Amino acid sequence: DRVLSDYEQGVKGGEKTGWWNLDEFYTVRPGEMTIVTGIPSSGKSNFVDALMMNLIKSQSWRFGIFSPENWPLERHSETLLEKLTGQAFTTSKFGARMTPEGVDEGLEALDEYVKFIMPKNEFLSIDNILKYARILCLQFGIKGLVIDPWNEVEHDFRGLSETQYISQELTKVRRFARFNGIHIWIVAHPTKLIKNSEGKYDPPTMYDIAGGAHWRNKADNGICVYRD
């Protein structure tokens, strides 16, 4: 029945990202995993945060966020508020500052659509992150999960090589996305990069991420954020 439905109505694409020039190449489908990489300080986290806010505004998606790189949580919440409202949280020369009423409304929206995963006194493994994500799926109805970044996850190789371990853990994450019908983003830093003849770093590929080719093999989508 589902095959016939796809034939008659067309295969459904994903949700639009909020940027028309990206939608041509990438849309967000539940049940898939996206790997986001890029040179340090190129804006990977900012891109994923902005994408989340776009999906909240356009599709009312709910999200679980494990992002220790952006702790403390109030700092992360403030940057999310800026992306949600389109206004600065503090006095800025780049635009109007949000009003106290705007802050209150924005915080209510964040409380409605965003839950942070921040387990205390627990091993921050993929298994534990997915345990809390499963609770959020059942109790909160999240449609998206962000793990940012991979190197802040605590890893236990238990006799496996790094390549074998990466394959095993990414399989868990991808299977979790499919089973629960959510989209998962993992932000992963590349290995040490070498400057080109112009003294600049080329955009890293999926094969440049620490841990080997499984980042490319296991991903449904791969995005490189590159600041020219």
Secondary structure in CASP SS format (residue, H / E / C, confidence):
PFRMAT SS
TARGET T0000
AUTHOR 0000-0000-0000
METHOD secondary structure of the structure
MODEL  1
D C 1.00
R H 1.00
V H 1.00
L H 1.00
S H 1.00
D H 1.00
Y H 1.00
E H 1.00
Q H 1.00
G C 1.00
V C 1.00
K C 1.00
G C 1.00
G C 1.00
E E 1.00
K C 1.00
T C 1.00
G C 1.00
W C 1.00
W H 1.00
N H 1.00
L H 1.00
D H 1.00
E C 1.00
F C 1.00
Y C 1.00
T C 1.00
V E 1.00
R C 1.00
P C 1.00
G C 1.00
E C 1.00
M E 1.00
T E 1.00
I E 1.00
V E 1.00
T E 1.00
G C 1.00
I C 1.00
P C 1.00
S C 1.00
S C 1.00
G C 1.00
K H 1.00
S H 1.00
N H 1.00
F H 1.00
V H 1.00
D H 1.00
A H 1.00
L H 1.00
M H 1.00
M H 1.00
N H 1.00
L H 1.00
I H 1.00
K H 1.00
S H 1.00
Q H 1.00
S C 1.00
W C 1.00
R C 1.00
F E 1.00
G E 1.00
I E 1.00
F E 1.00
S C 1.00
P H 1.00
E H 1.00
N H 1.00
W C 1.00
P C 1.00
L H 1.00
E H 1.00
R H 1.00
H H 1.00
S H 1.00
E H 1.00
T H 1.00
L H 1.00
L H 1.00
E H 1.00
K H 1.00
L H 1.00
T H 1.00
G C 1.00
Q C 1.00
A E 1.00
F C 1.00
T C 1.00
T C 1.00
S C 1.00
K C 1.00
F C 1.00
G C 1.00
A C 1.00
R E 1.00
M C 1.00
T C 1.00
P H 1.00
E H 1.00
G H 1.00
V H 1.00
D H 1.00
E H 1.00
G H 1.00
L H 1.00
E H 1.00
A H 1.00
L H 1.00
D H 1.00
E H 1.00
Y H 1.00
V E 1.00
K E 1.00
F E 1.00
I C 1.00
M C 1.00
P C 1.00
K C 1.00
N C 1.00
E C 1.00
F C 1.00
L C 1.00
S C 1.00
I H 1.00
D H 1.00
N H 1.00
I H 1.00
L H 1.00
K H 1.00
Y H 1.00
A H 1.00
R H 1.00
I H 1.00
L H 1.00
C H 1.00
L H 1.00
Q H 1.00
F C 1.00
G C 1.00
I C 1.00
K C 1.00
G E 1.00
L E 1.00
V E 1.00
I E 1.00
D C 1.00
P C 1.00
W H 1.00
N H 1.00
E H 1.00
V C 1.00
E C 1.00
H C 1.00
D C 1.00
F C 1.00
R C 1.00
G C 1.00
L C 1.00
S C 1.00
E H 1.00
T H 1.00
Q H 1.00
Y H 1.00
I H 1.00
S H 1.00
Q H 1.00
E H 1.00
L H 1.00
T H 1.00
K H 1.00
V H 1.00
R H 1.00
R H 1.00
F H 1.00
A H 1.00
R H 1.00
F H 1.00
N H 1.00
G C 1.00
I C 1.00
H E 1.00
I E 1.00
W E 1.00
I E 1.00
V E 1.00
A C 1.00
H C 1.00
P E 1.00
T C 1.00
K C 1.00
L C 1.00
I C 1.00
K C 1.00
N C 1.00
S C 1.00
E C 1.00
G C 1.00
K C 1.00
Y C 1.00
D C 1.00
P C 1.00
P C 1.00
T C 1.00
M H 1.00
Y H 1.00
D H 1.00
I E 1.00
A C 1.00
G C 1.00
G C 1.00
A C 1.00
H H 1.00
W H 1.00
R H 1.00
N H 1.00
K H 1.00
A C 1.00
D C 1.00
N E 1.00
G E 1.00
I E 1.00
C E 1.00
V C 1.00
Y C 1.00
R C 1.00
D C 1.00
END
